[in-house]
Amino acid sequence: LWAKMALGGLVVGALSVFKPEVWGNGYSVVNSMLHTEWAWQAVAAILLFKIVATGASVGSGAIGGVFTPTLFVGAAVGALYGSGLHALFPAGDLSAVSSYAVVGMGALLAATTYAPLMSILMIFEMTLSYEVMLPLMLACITGFVIAQRIRPDSVYAKSLASNRIARETLTAAPTIPTNRPRGS
């Protein structure tokens, strides 16, 4: 176990030497993507490095999750999609790329958690942007439906099942009788 965790830490550490943005939960990078213009090459590189770093970390058994990396990856994919559309149709507004990043966050979050309503509400609460509500709702529902068709269980299904089994085991465990008289 210690060797596996050390290898995962080594991979994440080596990647963060080249791209420090992959270190941590990614909120600051997502915030930066939403408020400043990024070159698509930088977003693509960080996206690739973050996916590898998250896989190494989670695969090694290190403490951490996939929730905030999901937001990170969704924002990066959305920003890349928006940048691609802007390259095809340059007359459009470049600031709309951040709207695509917001919608990407929601869509990927809904697809991985199987909770589209939570994704819609959470992303709206984070951004308070009424302009993206309709595309956000459409993307979250679409992501949820496609993900369910590809894989019937969410990313959290295994964890929830093991928690349920542990809870059932604890409640089904026989109690040890004591020889104390009642009432004492």
N, C-alpha and C positions, 0 to 999 in steps of 0.2 A: 504494500500500500504506500509506504513512504517513497519508494522509488518511482511509482506511478505519479504521485503528487509532485515529486521533485521534477520529473520530466515535464509535466504540465506547466509548472511554474517557470521552468527554463524556456519553454516555447513562448509563453506569454511575455517573459522578460526580454527574450531576444527580439520578438516582434516590436515590443514597445521601445526598443533602442532606435529602430528605424522610423516608427510611427507612434509617438507618445500618446496620440489621441485614442489608441485602443485600450489604454490602461484605465481601469476604473469602470464606473457604470455607464459613462457616455453621455450623461445629461448635459455637460458643458459643450460637448461637440454638437449634440442635437440642437441645443439652444443657438449655437453659432451658425449652424446650417439654416436655421429658421430666420435669423436676423441679418446675416451677411451673405454676400455672393461667394460661392466656392467654385473653383474650376472643376469640371467634371472628372478630370484625371485624378485630382486629389480625393474627391468623394469615392471614386471607384477603388483607389488604392486603400483607403481607410476601410471601406466596406469589406474588401477581401481580407485584410489583416484582422479586422474585428471578428469576422466569421471563423477564421482559423484560431484566433485567440480564445474565443468563447468555446469552441469545440475542444480545444486542449484543456481549458480550465474545467469545464463540466465533465469531460471524459476522464479526467484524472481523479475525480471525486472531490475536488476542492469545494469549499463552501462558497456558495454564490448561486445565482439563478440564471434564468433565461428571460426574465421579464424585461429588464431595461435593455439588454442586448437586442431584444425584439423591437423595441422602440427605435433603437439606434439603426438597425438594419432596415426597418421600414422607412425611416426618414431618409436614409441614404438611397434606397431604391427609388423612392418617390422623387427625390431631388434629381437623380439620374434620368428618370423618366421625363421630368419637367425640363431638364436641360436638353434632352433629345428632341422634345417637341419644339423648344425654342430654336434649336439648330435647324429644324425643318421649316419652321414658320417664324423667321426672325422679326417680323413686324409686331409680334406679341410682346407683352410686358415681361421682362426678365424677373421682376419681383414675384411673378406668379410661381416661380420655381419653389419658393417656400410653401406655397399652398399645396403643391404636389407632395412635398415632404410631409406635411401634416396629414394629408390623406393617406399616404403610404404608411405612416406610423399606425394609423387606425386600422387600415386593412390588414396589415400583418399581425397586429395585436389580436384582432378578431379571429383571424385564421388560425392562430396558434393556441389561443385560450378557449376558443369556441364560445365566446361571450361578446357578441356583437353590440349589444346594448351598453354593456360596461365600457367597451372600447369607444363607442360614440360619445358617451357622457364624459369619459375621462379625457379624451383628446379635446373635446369642446371646453372642458373646464381648464385644461392647460393653456389653450390658445385664446379663448373667448372670441373666436372668429365666426361670425354668423355667415360670412361669405362661403365658407367651406362646408357648412352643415349638410347641404344636399349631396355634394359629391362624397363627403365623408360617410354619410349613411349608406349610399349606394355601394361604395367600396367595401365598407365593413360587412354588409350583408352578402355581397358577392364573394368576398374572401372567405367568409364563414361557410357558405354553401359549397364552394369549390373544395375547401379543406375537408369538409365532412365527406365529400364524394371520394376524395383521394385516400383519406385515412379516417376511420370511424372514431378514433380516440384523440383527445386533445393532448398537448404536450405534458399536461399535468395528470393524465389518467393513471399512469403507473404509480406516481406518488400518492394520489388519492386512494388507489386500491390498496397499497401497502399500509396506509394509515387506517383504513377501514378494517383490514385484517388484524392489525395490532389492537385496535379498539375492541373488536369482537373477541379476541383472545383474552384480553384483560377482563372483560365483563363476564366471559364464560368460565373463568378460572374458579375452581372451587375455593370456598373460604375455609380457613383452618379453624375448627371449633376450639373454643376455650373451655376450661373447666370451671370458669367463674360462675357463681350463681347469678341468676337474673336479678336486676335491680342494684347491683353493686358496681 
